[in-house]
Amino acid sequence: MKELKELKKIEQYVDQCMKCGFCTYFCPVYQEERIETSVARGKNYLVKLALRGEQEFTDEMGKIISKCLLCKRCVVNCPAKAQIDRVVVGARAEMVNEKGLGFLKSFVFRGVMSDRKKFARYLKLAKAFQWLLPKSEGNIRHLPDFLKALGAGRNIPELAPKFLRDIVKPVYKPQDGNEPLMKVGFFMGCATDFIYPEIGIKMIDFLTKRNVEVVIPKDQNCCGAAIYFSGDFQTGRLLADMNIEAFKDVDMVVTACGTCSSTLKDYEKYLADSDEQKQRYGNFSKKVKDSMEFLVDILKIDPKELKVRKEFQGKTVTWHDPCHLIRYQDIKEQPRKILKNLQGIKYVEMPNADLCCGMGGSFSLYHYETTKKIAKKKMEGIKATQADIVVTACPGCMINLIDSVLQNKMPQKVYHILELVE
């Protein structure tokens, strides 16, 4: 009998499932495919068979457990509160133990993304050739048919002319020259660093104007979401250790990416392999705050004191809940408090605002057609609001929402909530 180390860790969650099928109603993937293996109940049953030694970790099994957005809609709506996200991620880790990562993921995760400087060099090389991709509008380009493996017709934002890490200083003192209220580490994340550096600049400016000292360690790395959610716990722990070391001397760690804040908080939940790691990862997670909870719950910003940027005055705005904010971190009311009280805009609540946009990290890379179908329902919700602008707080969601808006020939523009304010 095989050891099945990673599956044994999550066996208690496998046993939670009552097989009632409530998850079929809430799962975005099942709603498009209507196949039992697409939903939590089906995946959980396969993992249960694997634990019994009745199911091998075949390539087909790998495809089935990869087809999950990890949006946690099934988890929050499950009568038994079955932690299917733990089951799926644990099964993926066991798959890596059994079959290995494969050449491509091994090269990307362990050869590139685990080394931030090398990652930046590869992206700078890619930036030199992005002019070859035809433009959709503004700084958005789309992938032609010969790149159909990445999603033919997909609209993607350009890499930034200058990466955030090449712009920022290591330390920013409060702008008024006073003694800082606290010292906060800013976690850049990949999308903010390489695609949306303006969001990072906005965050730093916002904090330093409010008497917060901001530290930006150069040796911080990727949060590891795409890596450990793919089952590469080895590299995930390496990145966790790097980031914990990089931010050891700050009071709190703040990020403007919902996926990053969730991932940093969940190192203990998914990656801890010993009592020592549980304590170290757990202590770190307590320091991590998403930008929305930090501004509203820690700094207690009065939204009425904020000014809307001139180009957004008079616009109708709606909000998209990133899965990693609303279900992983229970951050729902904080962004709405800002938007509902922000002078100069009209806020309209979107139907099914918490419906996954279909991105799911690498899910959209491997299952782009399914992503587009899921995103179509999100677009229907946006249309119903008649909003001019869709705002969110996750660059990953922004990328997918921009693609979906353009695919559906809709007029709305997509922004990070921080971009709305002066």
Backbone hydrogen bonds in HBPLUS format (Angstrom, degrees):
<---DONOR---> <-ACCEPTOR-->    atom                        ^
c    i                          cat <-CA-CA->   ^        H-A-AA   ^      H-
h    n   atom  resd res      DA  || num        DHA   H-A  angle D-A-AA Bond
n    s   type  num  typ     dist DA aas  dist angle  dist       angle   num
A0008-LYS N   A0004-LEU O   2.94 MM   4  6.14 155.8  2.00 159.4 166.6     1
A0010-ILE N   A0007-LEU O   3.06 MM   3  5.34 132.8  2.29 102.4 114.5     2
A0011-GLU N   A0008-LYS O   3.47 MM   3  5.10 168.4  2.49  97.0 100.0     3
A0013-TYR N   A0010-ILE O   3.01 MM   3  5.46 133.2  2.24 109.1 121.1     4
A0014-VAL N   A0010-ILE O   3.25 MM   4  6.65 148.0  2.36 148.6 157.9     5
A0015-ASP N   A0011-GLU O   3.18 MM   4  6.49 151.9  2.27 150.5 156.8     6
A0016-GLN N   A0013-TYR O   3.17 MM   3  5.18 152.7  2.25  98.8 107.1     7
A0024-THR N   A0021-GLY O   3.01 MM   3  5.53 153.5  2.08 113.8 121.2     8
A0025-TYR N   A0022-PHE O   3.10 MM   3  5.84 147.4  2.21 118.4 125.4     9
A0027-CYS N   A0023-CYS O   2.93 MM   4  5.82 145.8  2.05 156.8 162.3    10
A0031-GLN N   A0027-CYS O   3.09 MM   4  6.22 157.2  2.14 150.2 156.6    11
A0032-GLU N   A0029-VAL O   3.08 MM   3  5.39 143.6  2.22 104.5 114.9    12
A0033-GLU N   A0029-VAL O   3.00 MM   4  6.25 152.2  2.08 150.6 159.4    13
A0034-ARG N   A0030-TYR O   2.70 MM   4  4.88 158.2  1.74 135.8 142.8    14
A0038-SER N   A0035-ILE O   2.86 MM   3  5.41 158.2  1.91 118.4 125.8    15
A0039-VAL N   A0036-GLU O   3.26 MM   3  5.69 160.0  2.31 111.3 116.7    16
A0043-LYS N   A0039-VAL O   3.14 MM   4  6.43 166.8  2.16 159.5 163.3    17
A0044-ASN N   A0040-ALA O   2.82 MM   4  5.92 165.3  1.84 160.7 165.3    18
A0045-TYR N   A0041-ARG O   3.06 MM   4  6.22 151.3  2.14 141.7 148.9    19
A0046-LEU N   A0042-GLY O   3.19 MM   4  6.48 156.1  2.25 146.4 151.8    20
A0047-VAL N   A0043-LYS O   3.06 MM   4  6.38 157.1  2.11 151.2 157.4    21
A0048-LYS N   A0044-ASN O   2.91 MM   4  6.18 150.7  1.99 145.6 154.3    22
A0049-LEU N   A0045-TYR O   2.96 MM   4  6.28 151.9  2.04 146.9 154.1    23
A0050-ALA N   A0046-LEU O   2.95 MM   4  6.27 149.6  2.04 143.0 151.8    24
A0051-LEU N   A0047-VAL O   2.93 MM   4  6.25 151.2  2.02 147.9 155.2    25
A0052-ARG N   A0048-LYS O   3.12 MM   4  6.43 138.7  2.30 139.2 150.1    26
A0052-ARG N   A0049-LEU O   3.12 MM   3  5.05 125.4  2.43  92.4 106.6    27
A0054-GLU N   A0049-LEU O   2.79 MM   5  5.00 155.6  1.85 158.0 150.7    28
A0053-GLY N   A0050-ALA O   3.02 MM   3  4.98 149.8  2.12  98.3 107.9    29
A0062-GLY N   A0058-THR O   3.02 MM   4  6.36 151.4  2.10 144.0 152.1    30
A0063-LYS N   A0059-ASP O   3.00 MM   4  6.35 148.8  2.10 146.3 153.9    31
A0064-ILE N   A0060-GLU O   3.07 MM   4  6.36 154.2  2.14 147.0 153.7    32
A0065-ILE N   A0061-MET O   3.06 MM   4  6.37 167.5  2.08 157.5 159.1    33
A0066-SER N   A0062-GLY O   3.04 MM   4  6.08 129.9  2.30 137.0 150.0    34
A0067-LYS N   A0064-ILE O   3.23 MM   3  5.44 141.5  2.38 100.5 110.6    35
A0068-CYS N   A0066-SER O   2.89 MM   2  5.63 138.4  2.06 101.9  90.4    36
A0076-VAL N   A0072-LYS O   3.18 MM   4  6.39 171.0  2.19 154.1 153.2    37
A0077-ASN N   A0073-ARG O   3.29 MM   4  6.24 138.8  2.47 136.8 146.6    38
A0078-CYS N   A0075-VAL O   3.34 MM   3  5.26 163.9  2.37 102.1 106.9    39
A0081-LYS N   A0078-CYS O   2.97 MM   3  4.77 152.5  2.05 100.3 109.2    40
A0084-ILE N   A0082-ALA O   2.97 MM   2  5.67 133.1  2.19 105.4  91.5    41
A0086-ARG N   A0083-GLN O   3.04 MM   3  5.53 126.9  2.33 107.6 119.6    42
A0087-VAL N   A0083-GLN O   3.27 MM   4  6.69 150.9  2.36 141.8 150.2    43
A0088-VAL N   A0084-ILE O   2.85 MM   4  6.06 166.5  1.87 156.1 158.0    44
A0089-VAL N   A0085-ASP O   3.01 MM   4  6.09 171.5  2.02 149.2 152.0    45
A0090-GLY N   A0086-ARG O   2.90 MM   4  5.84 155.4  1.96 140.2 148.1    46
A0091-ALA N   A0087-VAL O   2.89 MM   4  6.03 151.1  1.97 143.9 152.0    47
A0092-ARG N   A0088-VAL O   2.93 MM   4  6.21 150.9  2.02 147.3 155.5    48
A0093-ALA N   A0089-VAL O   2.96 MM   4  6.25 153.2  2.04 146.2 153.4    49
A0094-GLU N   A0090-GLY O   2.94 MM   4  6.22 151.8  2.02 143.8 151.7    50
A0095-MET N   A0091-ALA O   2.86 MM   4  6.10 147.5  1.97 142.0 151.4    51
A0096-VAL N   A0092-ARG O   3.00 MM   4  6.34 150.7  2.09 145.8 152.7    52
A0097-ASN N   A0093-ALA O   3.01 MM   4  6.33 154.6  2.07 144.6 151.7    53
A0098-GLU N   A0094-GLU O   2.87 MM   4  6.11 148.9  1.97 146.1 154.7    54
A0099-LYS N   A0095-MET O   2.73 MM   4  5.77 171.6  1.74 157.0 159.7    55
A0100-GLY N   A0096-VAL O   2.75 MM   4  4.44 140.8  1.91 122.2 130.4    56
A0106-SER N   A0102-GLY O   3.01 MM   4  5.92 154.3  2.08 150.0 158.3    57
A0107-PHE N   A0103-PHE O   2.88 MM   4  6.04 156.0  1.93 150.9 157.2    58
A0108-VAL N   A0104-LEU O   2.91 MM   4  6.15 167.7  1.92 155.8 159.1    59
A0109-PHE N   A0105-LYS O   2.75 MM   4  5.63 163.8  1.77 149.8 154.8    60
A0110-ARG N   A0106-SER O   2.98 MM   4  5.36 139.1  2.15 126.3 138.1    61
A0111-GLY N   A0106-SER O   3.24 MM   5  6.67 134.6  2.46 141.5 152.0    62
A0111-GLY N   A0107-PHE O   2.94 MM   4  4.57 125.0  2.25 106.5 121.9    63
A0113-MET N   A0108-VAL O   2.77 MM   5  6.01 177.5  1.77 169.5 169.5    64
A0115-ASP N   A0112-VAL O   3.04 MM   3  5.63 162.2  2.07 118.3 124.0    65
A0119-PHE N   A0115-ASP O   2.86 MM   4  6.07 159.1  1.90 158.3 165.4    66
A0120-ALA N   A0116-ARG O   2.96 MM   4  6.18 158.8  2.00 147.9 152.6    67
A0121-ARG N   A0117-LYS O   3.00 MM   4  6.29 150.3  2.09 143.0 151.3    68
A0122-TYR N   A0118-LYS O   3.00 MM   4  6.31 159.8  2.04 154.5 158.6    69
A0123-LEU N   A0119-PHE O   3.05 MM   4  6.32 156.0  2.11 147.6 154.6    70
A0124-LYS N   A0120-ALA O   2.88 MM   4  6.10 147.5  1.99 145.5 154.5    71
A0125-LEU N   A0121-ARG O   3.05 MM   4  6.32 148.4  2.15 143.6 151.9    72
A0126-ALA N   A0122-TYR O   2.96 MM   4  6.30 155.0  2.02 144.7 151.6    73
A0127-LYS N   A0123-LEU O   2.80 MM   4  6.00 147.6  1.90 143.0 152.3    74
A0128-ALA N   A0124-LYS O   3.24 MM   4  6.47 140.5  2.40 137.1 145.2    75
A0128-ALA N   A0125-LEU O   3.18 MM   3  5.34 129.8  2.45  97.9 110.2    76
A0129-PHE N   A0126-ALA O   3.01 MM   3  5.40 149.1  2.11 107.2 116.6    77
A0130-GLN N   A0127-LYS O   3.33 MM   3  5.20 158.6  2.38  98.7 104.9    78
A0132-LEU N   A0129-PHE O   3.08 MM   3  5.87 166.8  2.09 122.9 126.9    79
A0133-LEU N   A0130-GLN O   3.07 MM   3  5.64 158.4  2.12 114.4 120.2    80
A0142-HIS N   A0134-PRO O   2.96 MM   8  5.99 157.5  2.01 164.0 170.2    81
A0136-SER N   A0140-ILE O   2.73 MM   4  5.47 172.1  1.74 140.3 143.1    82
A0140-ILE N   A0137-GLU O   2.86 MM   3  5.41 160.5  1.89 140.7 146.9    83
A0158-GLU N   A0139-ASN O   2.89 MM  19  5.68 147.1  1.99 167.9 176.5    84
A0141-ARG N   A0156-ILE O   2.84 MM  15  5.39 172.1  1.85 160.6 157.9    85
A0156-ILE N   A0141-ARG O   2.63 MM  15  5.39 162.9  1.66 168.5 173.5    86
A0143-LEU N   A0154-ARG O   2.83 MM  11  5.40 151.3  1.92 148.1 156.5    87
A0153-GLY N   A0143-LEU O   2.68 MM  10  5.01 161.3  1.71 151.5 154.4    88
A0147-LEU N   A0144-PRO O   3.00 MM   3  5.72 161.7  2.03 120.9 126.9    89
A0148-LYS N   A0145-ASP O   3.00 MM   3  5.08 134.2  2.22 124.9 119.8    90
A0150-LEU N   A0147-LEU O   2.89 MM   3  5.74 158.5  1.94 126.7 132.2    91
A0151-GLY N   A0148-LYS O   2.96 MM   3  4.73 154.8  2.03  98.5 106.7    92
A0154-ARG N   A0151-GLY O   3.01 MM   3  5.52 158.6  2.05 139.7 140.5    93
A0160-ALA N   A0194-PHE O   2.91 MM  34  5.84 168.8  1.93 148.7 152.0    94
A0166-ASP N   A0163-PHE O   2.97 MM   3  5.40 143.6  2.10 109.3 119.9    95
A0164-LEU N   A0193-ASP O   2.83 MM  29  4.68 166.3  1.84 141.2 143.8    96
A0167-ILE N   A0164-LEU O   2.92 MM   3  5.11 156.0  1.98 108.8 116.8    97
A0168-VAL N   A0164-LEU O   3.06 MM   4  6.19 163.4  2.09 172.2 172.7    98
A0216-ILE N   A0170-PRO O   2.80 MM  46  4.97 169.1  1.81 143.2 145.5    99
A0172-TYR N   A0214-VAL O   2.76 MM  42  5.05 151.7  1.84 151.9 159.9   100
A0214-VAL N   A0172-TYR O   2.88 MM  42  5.05 159.9  1.92 150.2 154.2   101
A0177-GLY N   A0174-PRO O   3.16 MM   3  5.59 162.4  2.20 112.1 117.3   102
A0175-GLN N   A0208-THR O   2.90 MM  33  5.54 162.2  1.93 128.7 133.8   103
A0181-LEU N   A0211-ASN O   2.81 MM  30  5.90 168.2  1.82 174.5 175.2   104
A0213-GLU N   A0182-MET O   3.07 MM  31  6.25 160.0  2.11 172.6 170.1   105
A0251-ASP N   A0183-LYS O   2.79 MM  68  5.51 151.7  1.87 153.2 162.6   106
A0184-VAL N   A0213-GLU O   2.79 MM  29  6.06 173.4  1.79 170.0 167.7   107
A0215-VAL N   A0184-VAL O   2.78 MM  31  6.05 163.0  1.81 154.6 159.2   108
A0185-GLY N   A0252-MET O   2.78 MM  67  6.16 169.0  1.79 161.5 162.1   109
A0254-VAL N   A0185-GLY O   2.81 MM  69  6.14 161.4  1.84 167.0 173.5   110
A0186-PHE N   A0215-VAL O   2.85 MM  29  6.13 159.2  1.89 159.9 165.1   111
A0187-PHE N   A0254-VAL O   2.85 MM  67  5.97 163.5  1.87 149.0 154.7   112
A0193-ASP N   A0189-GLY O   3.18 MM   4  5.99 148.3  2.29 132.2 141.3   113
A0194-PHE N   A0190-CYS O   2.88 MM   4  5.95 171.6  1.89 157.5 159.4   114
A0195-ILE N   A0191-ALA O   2.80 MM   4  5.13 149.7  1.89 136.3 143.9   115
A0196-TYR N   A0191-ALA O   2.85 MM   5  6.14 159.7  1.89 149.3 154.4   116
A0199-ILE N   A0196-TYR O   3.07 MM   3  5.71 148.7  2.17 117.8 125.0   117
A0200-GLY N   A0197-PRO O   3.05 MM   3  5.14 116.4  2.47  98.2 113.3   118
A0201-ILE N   A0197-PRO O   2.98 MM   4  6.33 159.4  2.02 155.7 161.5   119
A0202-LYS N   A0198-GLU O   2.96 MM   4  6.06 155.6  2.03 139.0 145.8   120
A0203-MET N   A0199-ILE O   2.97 MM   4  6.20 154.3  2.04 144.6 151.5   121
A0204-ILE N   A0200-GLY O   2.99 MM   4  6.24 164.1  2.01 153.4 157.0   122
A0205-ASP N   A0201-ILE O   2.97 MM   4  6.13 165.5  1.99 151.0 155.2   123
A0206-PHE N   A0202-LYS O   2.86 MM   4  5.95 158.7  1.90 147.7 154.2   124
A0207-LEU N   A0203-MET O   3.01 MM   4  6.21 158.6  2.06 149.8 154.4   125
A0208-THR N   A0204-ILE O   2.97 MM   4  6.13 170.3  1.98 155.3 158.3   126
A0209-LYS N   A0205-ASP O   3.09 MM   4  6.12 143.3  2.23 143.6 151.9   127
A0210-ARG N   A0207-LEU O   2.90 MM   3  5.13 146.8  2.01 104.2 115.1   128
A0212-VAL N   A0207-LEU O   3.18 MM   5  5.37 145.7  2.31 137.3 139.3   129
A0220-GLN N   A0217-PRO O   3.41 MM   3  5.72 160.8  2.45 110.2 110.2   130
A0227-ILE N   A0224-GLY O   3.05 MM   3  5.03 120.6  2.42  96.9 112.8   131
A0228-TYR N   A0224-GLY O   2.83 MM   4  5.97 165.9  1.85 170.6 170.7   132
A0229-PHE N   A0225-ALA O   3.00 MM   4  5.73 152.7  2.08 147.4 155.5   133
A0230-SER N   A0227-ILE O   3.16 MM   3  5.29 142.3  2.31  97.8 108.8   134
A0232-ASP N   A0227-ILE O   3.19 MM   5  5.62 153.1  2.26 151.1 143.4   135
A0231-GLY N   A0228-TYR O   3.04 MM   3  4.91 156.4  2.09  98.1 104.9   136
A0233-PHE N   A0231-GLY O   3.01 MM   2  5.64 129.7  2.28 104.8  90.3   137
A0236-GLY N   A0232-ASP O   3.05 MM   4  6.20 153.2  2.12 143.2 151.6   138
A0237-ARG N   A0233-PHE O   2.84 MM   4  5.96 158.9  1.89 151.2 153.4   139
A0238-LEU N   A0234-GLN O   3.26 MM   4  6.49 150.8  2.35 137.1 145.2   140
A0239-LEU N   A0235-THR O   2.95 MM   4  6.24 160.3  1.99 154.9 158.5   141
A0240-ALA N   A0236-GLY O   2.92 MM   4  6.14 156.8  1.97 146.2 153.4   142
A0241-ASP N   A0237-ARG O   2.95 MM   4  6.11 163.0  1.98 149.1 152.5   143
A0242-MET N   A0238-LEU O   3.07 MM   4  6.33 155.0  2.13 143.7 150.7   144
A0243-ASN N   A0239-LEU O   2.92 MM   4  6.15 165.8  1.94 157.1 159.8   145
A0244-ILE N   A0240-ALA O   2.94 MM   4  6.08 160.9  1.98 153.0 158.5   146
A0245-GLU N   A0241-ASP O   3.08 MM   4  6.15 158.8  2.13 144.2 149.7   147
A0246-ALA N   A0242-MET O   2.94 MM   4  6.14 154.5  2.01 145.5 153.2   148
A0247-PHE N   A0243-ASN O   3.11 MM   4  6.25 145.7  2.23 145.0 151.9   149
A0248-LYS N   A0245-GLU O   3.41 MM   3  5.22 165.5  2.43 108.6 107.0   150
A0253-VAL N   A0287-LYS O   2.81 MM  34  5.70 162.9  1.83 133.2 134.5   151
A0289-LYS N   A0253-VAL O   2.75 MM  36  6.06 157.2  1.80 170.8 171.8   152
A0255-THR N   A0289-LYS O   3.32 MM  34  6.86 144.6  2.45 154.5 163.3   153
A0291-SER N   A0255-THR O   2.87 MM  36  5.63 129.8  2.13 170.2 164.3   154
A0261-SER N   A0257-CYS O   3.00 MM   4  6.30 168.7  2.01 161.5 163.7   155
A0258-GLY N   A0393-ALA O   3.02 MM 135  6.02 141.2  2.17 136.8 148.4   156
A0262-SER N   A0258-GLY O   3.12 MM   4  6.13 161.0  2.16 140.3 145.9   157
A0263-THR N   A0259-THR O   2.89 MM   4  6.02 161.7  1.92 150.2 155.8   158
A0264-LEU N   A0260-CYS O   2.91 MM   4  6.05 167.5  1.92 158.7 161.2   159
A0265-LYS N   A0261-SER O   3.10 MM   4  6.18 154.3  2.17 142.1 149.1   160
A0266-ASP N   A0262-SER O   3.04 MM   4  6.17 134.8  2.25 141.1 153.2   161
A0266-ASP N   A0263-THR O   3.16 MM   3  5.09 129.5  2.43  93.0 106.4   162
A0270-TYR N   A0266-ASP O   3.10 MM   4  6.27 166.7  2.12 161.9 161.7   163
A0271-LEU N   A0267-TYR O   2.80 MM   4  5.31 149.4  1.90 143.3 153.8   164
A0278-LYS N   A0274-SER O   2.93 MM   4  6.19 160.3  1.97 152.1 158.0   165
A0279-GLN N   A0275-ASP O   3.08 MM   4  6.29 158.0  2.13 145.8 150.4   166
A0280-ARG N   A0276-GLU O   2.98 MM   4  6.20 167.3  2.00 150.6 154.5   167
A0281-TYR N   A0277-GLN O   2.74 MM   4  5.68 169.0  1.75 155.8 159.7   168
A0282-GLY N   A0278-LYS O   2.90 MM   4  5.67 147.7  2.00 131.9 142.2   169
A0283-ASN N   A0279-GLN O   2.91 MM   4  6.02 157.2  1.96 146.1 151.4   170
A0284-PHE N   A0280-ARG O   3.14 MM   4  6.33 154.2  2.21 143.0 149.8   171
A0285-SER N   A0281-TYR O   2.95 MM   4  6.18 159.4  2.00 148.9 154.4   172
A0286-LYS N   A0282-GLY O   3.35 MM   4  6.59 143.9  2.49 143.0 150.3   173
A0287-LYS N   A0284-PHE O   2.88 MM   3  5.43 150.7  1.96 116.0 125.1   174
A0288-VAL N   A0285-SER O   3.20 MM   3  5.33 150.9  2.29 103.2 111.5   175
A0294-PHE N   A0290-ASP O   2.92 MM   4  6.04 155.7  1.98 158.1 166.2   176
A0295-LEU N   A0291-SER O   2.96 MM   4  6.04 165.4  1.98 149.5 152.6   177
A0296-VAL N   A0292-MET O   3.15 MM   4  6.19 165.3  2.17 145.4 149.8   178
A0297-ASP N   A0293-GLU O   2.76 MM   4  5.17 143.9  1.89 128.3 140.6   179
A0298-ILE N   A0294-PHE O   3.15 MM   4  4.86 136.0  2.35 109.9 122.3   180
A0299-LEU N   A0294-PHE O   2.85 MM   5  6.24 166.5  1.86 169.0 173.5   181
A0301-ILE N   A0295-LEU O   2.92 MM   6  5.76 175.0  1.92 157.2 158.9   182
A0305-GLU N   A0302-ASP O   2.84 MM   3  5.59 162.0  1.88 125.2 131.2   183
A0306-LEU N   A0303-PRO O   3.04 MM   3  5.29 156.5  2.10 107.1 114.5   184
A0422-GLU N   A0307-LYS O   2.70 MM 115  5.49 160.0  1.74 158.4 162.9   185
A0309-ARG N   A0420-LEU O   2.77 MM 111  5.81 172.0  1.78 158.1 157.5   186
A0312-PHE N   A0309-ARG O   2.91 MM   3  5.61 158.9  1.96 123.7 130.6   187
A0313-GLN N   A0310-LYS O   3.24 MM   3  5.40 162.6  2.27 107.5 112.8   188
A0315-LYS N   A0312-PHE O   3.12 MM   3  5.50 159.5  2.17 137.2 135.5   189
A0314-GLY N   A0344-GLY O   2.60 MM  30  5.56 161.9  1.63 165.9 172.4   190
A0346-LYS N   A0315-LYS O   2.94 MM  31  6.27 163.5  1.97 152.9 156.2   191
A0388-ASP N   A0316-THR O   2.81 MM  72  5.27 148.6  1.91 131.0 140.2   192
A0389-ILE N   A0316-THR O   3.12 MM  73  6.44 158.4  2.16 160.6 164.8   193
A0317-VAL N   A0346-LYS O   2.71 MM  29  6.00 164.3  1.73 162.3 167.3   194
A0348-VAL N   A0317-VAL O   2.86 MM  31  6.12 160.0  1.90 163.9 167.3   195
A0318-THR N   A0389-ILE O   2.99 MM  71  6.41 153.2  2.06 157.9 166.5   196
A0391-VAL N   A0318-THR O   2.91 MM  73  6.28 167.0  1.93 162.6 166.2   197
A0320-HIS N   A0391-VAL O   2.99 MM  71  6.30 159.5  2.03 164.0 169.0   198
A0321-ASP N   A0353-ALA O   2.98 MM  32  5.67 162.4  2.01 135.1 139.4   199
A0325-LEU N   A0322-PRO O   2.98 MM   3  5.28 151.7  2.06 107.5 116.6   200
A0326-ILE N   A0322-PRO O   3.04 MM   4  6.32 161.9  2.08 175.9 171.0   201
A0327-ARG N   A0323-CYS O   3.07 MM   4  5.56 151.9  2.15 137.7 146.4   202
A0328-TYR N   A0323-CYS O   3.38 MM   5  6.79 147.5  2.49 152.0 157.6   203
A0329-GLN N   A0325-LEU O   3.20 MM   4  5.14 139.3  2.38 114.0 124.7   204
A0331-ILE N   A0325-LEU O   2.95 MM   6  5.22 175.1  1.95 132.5 132.3   205
A0337-LYS N   A0333-GLU O   2.78 MM   4  5.94 145.8  1.89 154.8 164.4   206
A0338-ILE N   A0334-GLN O   3.30 MM   4  6.66 152.7  2.38 146.6 152.6   207
A0339-LEU N   A0335-PRO O   2.98 MM   4  6.26 169.2  1.99 152.8 155.2   208
A0340-LYS N   A0336-ARG O   2.82 MM   4  5.76 164.7  1.85 150.4 154.6   209
A0342-LEU N   A0338-ILE O   3.00 MM   4  5.86 110.9  2.49 142.2 158.2   210
A0355-LEU N   A0352-ASN O   2.99 MM   3  5.32 166.7  2.01 114.7 118.2   211
A0364-SER N   A0359-MET O   3.13 MM   5  5.23 133.0  2.36 171.3 168.2   212
A0363-PHE N   A0360-GLY O   3.05 MM   3  5.09 164.4  2.08 124.9 123.3   213
A0365-LEU N   A0362-SER O   2.97 MM   3  4.98 134.8  2.18  97.8 111.3   214
A0366-TYR N   A0362-SER O   3.18 MM   4  6.55 152.8  2.26 155.2 160.6   215
A0367-HIS N   A0363-PHE O   2.74 MM   4  5.73 147.4  1.85 155.2 166.1   216
A0371-THR N   A0367-HIS O   2.97 MM   4  6.27 156.3  2.03 152.1 159.8   217
A0372-LYS N   A0368-TYR O   2.95 MM   4  6.23 156.8  2.00 151.5 156.1   218
A0373-LYS N   A0369-GLU O   3.23 MM   4  6.52 151.5  2.32 140.8 147.8   219
A0374-ILE N   A0370-THR O   3.00 MM   4  6.29 161.2  2.04 155.5 160.1   220
A0375-ALA N   A0371-THR O   2.85 MM   4  6.03 162.3  1.88 153.5 159.2   221
A0376-LYS N   A0372-LYS O   3.01 MM   4  6.12 134.6  2.22 137.1 148.0   222
A0377-LYS N   A0374-ILE O   3.18 MM   3  5.75 134.7  2.40 110.1 119.3   223
A0378-LYS N   A0375-ALA O   3.01 MM   3  4.95 115.7  2.44  93.9 110.2   224
A0379-MET N   A0375-ALA O   2.86 MM   4  6.21 150.7  1.95 151.8 160.5   225
A0380-GLU N   A0376-LYS O   3.04 MM   4  6.39 143.3  2.18 141.1 150.6   226
A0381-GLY N   A0377-LYS O   3.20 MM   4  6.53 149.6  2.29 141.9 149.0   227
A0382-ILE N   A0378-LYS O   3.05 MM   4  6.42 151.4  2.13 146.4 154.4   228
A0383-LYS N   A0379-MET O   2.89 MM   4  6.14 161.3  1.92 151.9 156.6   229
A0384-ALA N   A0380-GLU O   3.12 MM   4  6.29 152.2  2.20 141.9 148.7   230
A0385-THR N   A0382-ILE O   3.14 MM   3  5.46 140.1  2.31 104.6 115.0   231
A0386-GLN N   A0383-LYS O   3.06 MM   3  5.33 142.7  2.20 106.8 117.4   232
A0413-LYS N   A0388-ASP O   3.19 MM  25  6.67 157.0  2.25 149.5 153.5   233
A0390-VAL N   A0413-LYS O   2.85 MM  23  6.18 165.5  1.87 163.8 168.3   234
A0415-TYR N   A0390-VAL O   2.95 MM  25  6.38 157.3  2.01 158.0 164.4   235
A0392-THR N   A0415-TYR O   3.16 MM  23  6.68 142.1  2.31 150.7 161.9   236
A0417-ILE N   A0392-THR O   2.94 MM  25  5.70 149.8  2.03 163.7 164.8   237
A0397-CYS N   A0394-CYS O   3.03 MM   3  5.34 116.4  2.45 107.7 122.0   238
A0398-MET N   A0394-CYS O   2.97 MM   4  6.31 157.1  2.02 152.3 159.8   239
A0399-ILE N   A0395-PRO O   2.97 MM   4  6.22 156.5  2.03 148.0 152.0   240
A0400-ASN N   A0396-GLY O   3.24 MM   4  6.58 159.4  2.29 146.7 151.4   241
A0401-LEU N   A0397-CYS O   2.75 MM   4  5.90 161.5  1.79 159.3 165.1   242
A0402-ILE N   A0398-MET O   2.91 MM   4  5.99 161.4  1.94 152.2 156.7   243
A0403-ASP N   A0399-ILE O   3.20 MM   4  6.37 160.6  2.24 140.5 145.6   244
A0404-SER N   A0400-ASN O   2.92 MM   4  6.12 160.5  1.96 147.2 152.6   245
A0405-VAL N   A0401-LEU O   2.85 MM   4  6.00 161.8  1.88 152.6 157.2   246
A0406-LEU N   A0402-ILE O   3.10 MM   4  6.27 163.2  2.13 149.1 153.3   247
A0407-GLN N   A0403-ASP O   2.82 MM   4  6.02 156.0  1.88 149.3 157.2   248
A0408-ASN N   A0404-SER O   2.95 MM   4  6.07 149.2  2.04 145.0 152.3   249
A0410-MET N   A0405-VAL O   2.94 MM   5  5.20 174.7  1.95 154.7 156.1   250
A0409-LYS N   A0406-LEU O   3.08 MM   3  4.86 162.2  2.11 101.1 105.6   251
A0419-GLU N   A0416-HIS O   2.87 MM   3  5.47 147.0  1.98 117.6 127.2   252
A0420-LEU N   A0417-ILE O   3.19 MM   3  5.63 160.9  2.23 111.4 117.1   253
